Amino acid sequence: MKKRCLDKGVSALLLLVFLVLGACAGTSPTENGATTSPEPVEHTTETYMNLIQSNKPRLAPPSMEEARVAELVGGNTVFALDLYQALFSPQENLFCSPHSISIALAMTYAGARGETERQMAAALHYTLPQAQLHPAFNALDQALLERGQGAEEGAFRLHLVNALWGDSEETYLEAFLDSLAQHYGAGLRIVDLQQAEEARRIINQWVSQQTEQRIEELLPPNSIDGETALVLTNAIYFKASWKYPFTEDNTQEGAFFLLDGSQVTIPLMEQVAELAYAERPGLQAVELPYAGDELSMVVMLPEQGTFEAFARGLEAGELTSLLQELQPASVRLTMPRFRFDSELKLKDALLGLGMVDAFGGEADFSGIDGTKELFIEQIYHQAFVAVDEAGTEAAAATAVVMARKSGPAVEQEIRVDRPFLFLIRDRESGAILFLGHVLNPSL
């Protein structure tokens, strides 16, 4: 099926991809809203350097208080813990970026309308209306950018960059492009989406570069096809040194006790430092600051045998009160080095949180292309974390894949390998001329 060019929106399959916690090599004025020529360009592996985008520059954010960032962060925290509960598994490690997922879905939400918009807001705990939500994300992200750029040398790296990937044959609602340009700094890069595998390779290569090769293939095979119309990306990269590094000479082999009572022997780091500490019956918590004192890691350690009950019961209010209880103390801290990644599909988790219409025939994303034909097929998330004596490195990526309800149906399979009924009928009148069943075709 050939692609159509619509006056008020995109056509065919729409793929929204949002990558969070990836490195950026610097953000040029062009990437943040400067206008470029919308003329078609020749598609090559370097095509994405050509931009067709809103002429709206990224807005200078209001103050954090004026933008109601505290309210945004409060809602994001509730969503983070709701999502953690939905993804919890006592069988495997889990690491994700709720911030990545919330930004990804906020950009999708910019095009949501009606009941779809209401359900997304409820599931994601977006308490601000659209007119205030996107400015709040803009204020938060630019504050993080400024903090990262203003950090003392060697303290930490924190970069954010956004981009859209589209086909020169497609058109998009101006208001949607304006919103993403003004609040997320996202311009539209031209890539030949008809050459699906090449487009996927280009975007994955960009993702890999932005995440310091930590997320090398966010878009799996067949995630882009000849009907793909749009890809939106957001990337952040984080790497920080501890304020009080562990000494490698103090790292010793030791026992780590698993949930089933068994144990493994692993390298355990150890240090004595002035850290923020809190203790409750059955729970210890400690905060490890990164260099510069602007960011930190909080470790919560339930008593042996109570991990699952604590994890499943953790709510935003309890977490907030626990963080408020942290007080300076001299702490002897022993903890493992660790390094792992997670690959998650989020559709079921978000369905369980009440975001139902967005994934089905009732979806309304008419704010993207002027139609109600788009719905979310699946949301993919990958995350990487490494913690050692020196500090922490983390990367994550989120992909929201959207399709058209009017697109070709997924092929169904019927394998007639068991007893069946059959009939012969007159189609015009509906009269059944013959009727029977087959129990054993070999007889």
C-alpha positions, 0 to 999 in steps of 0.5 A, a space after each residue: 500500500 502506497 503512502 498518502 500525503 494528508 493536508 492535516 496529518 500524517 498517513 500510514 503507520 506512526 512510530 514514536 520513539 523516545 530515548 532517555 538517558 543517552 549522551 548527546 554530542 551537543 545541541 545546535 541551534 538548528 536542533 532546538 527550533 531554528 527553521 530550515 527549508 522544507 524542500 525534499 532532500 535526497 535520502 542518504 545515511 546523512 539525510 537526518 542532518 536536513 531539518 524540516 520543522 516548526 519555526 518556533 524556537 524552544 521557549 525560555 522556561 519560566 521559573 520552576 515555581 511558576 511552571 509548577 515543576 514541584 507538582 509535575 515531579 510529585 505526579 511523576 514520582 507517583 507514576 514511577 512507583 506505580 510502574 515499579 509495582 506493575 513491573 515488579 518480579 522477584 525472579 530478576 533484576 529490574 532497572 528502568 527510567 520512569 523519567 524517560 517513560 514519562 517524557 516519552 508519553 508526555 510527547 505522545 500525550 501532546 497529541 491525545 484528545 478526549 477520553 484517551 487524553 483523560 486516561 493517559 493523564 490519570 495513569 501517568 499522574 499528569 495533574 497539570 492541563 496540557 497548556 501547563 504540563 509541557 512548559 513544566 517539562 520544559 522548565 524541568 529539563 532545561 534546569 537539569 541541562 543547566 545543572 549539568 553544564 554548570 557542574 564542576 569539572 569531573 563532577 557529573 555529566 548530564 545531557 539531554 537532546 530531542 529530535 523527530 525523524 520524518 519523511 519529506 512526503 508526509 505532513 504533520 499538524 503545525 500545532 503538534 510540531 510547534 509544541 514539541 519544538 517549543 517545549 522539547 526542542 525537537 526538530 524534524 530530521 528527514 530520513 527515507 522511511 520507505 527504506 525501512 531497514 536503512 532508516 532503522 539503522 540510521 536511527 539506531 546508530 544515532 541512539 547508540 551514539 547518544 547513549 555512549 553505545 549503551 543502547 545499541 538497538 532500540 528499534 528491533 527488526 521490523 519495527 519500521 516498515 514502508 508505512 512508518 511516518 514519524 519517529 520522535 526521539 529524546 536522549 539523556 546521558 548520565 555519568 557521575 563520580 561519587 563524592 566519596 569514592 570507594 577504595 578498590 583495595 577495600 573491595 573484598 569477596 563476600 556473600 550476597 544472600 538471595 531471596 530463596 535463602 541461598 547465597 552467591 559470592 561477589 565483590 563487595 565494596 566498603 567505605 566509612 564516610 559521612 552519609 545521610 542515613 535513616 533507620 526504621 524497624 526492619 529497614 535501613 536507608 542511606 544516601 550516597 551523594 555524587 560529586 558536586 552534591 547535586 545528585 545522589 543515589 538512595 539505597 533502601 535495605 529491608 530486613 532479610 525475608 521482608 524485601 518483597 513485602 516492602 517493595 510491593 508496598 512502597 508508595 510515594 508518601 512513604 518514600 517521601 517521609 523516608 527521604 525526609 528522615 535521612 540525617 548525617 551520620 558516620 556510616 560503614 557502608 558495604 555494597 556490591 558493584 553491579 552492572 546490568 541492563 533491562 529490556 521491557 515491554 510496557 503495554 500490559 503495565 500501562 493497561 493495568 494502570 488504566 491507560 486503556 483506550 490509547 492501545 485500542 480502537 477508541 484511541 484519539 490522537 487527533 492532535 498529531 495528524 488531525 485524524 482518530 486513526 492512530 493508536 499505540 501498539 507497544 511501548 519498548 524500554 531499555 535501560 543500562 546501569 553500572 555502579 562501581 568504586 568510582 561512581 555510576 553510569 546509566 542509560 535508557 531508551 523508550 519507544 512508543 510504537 503507534 499504528 493506524 486503525 485503518 492500516 492492513 490487519 495483522 495476518 491471522 493463521 488458521 491451521 485446520 488440523 482437527 475435526 471441523 464443520 463445513 457448509 456450502 451456501 448460496 451467497 446471494 440468498 444465504 441458503 445453506 445447500 450442504 452442511 457437514 463435518 469432518 472428524 477423520 479425513 483419512 476415512 
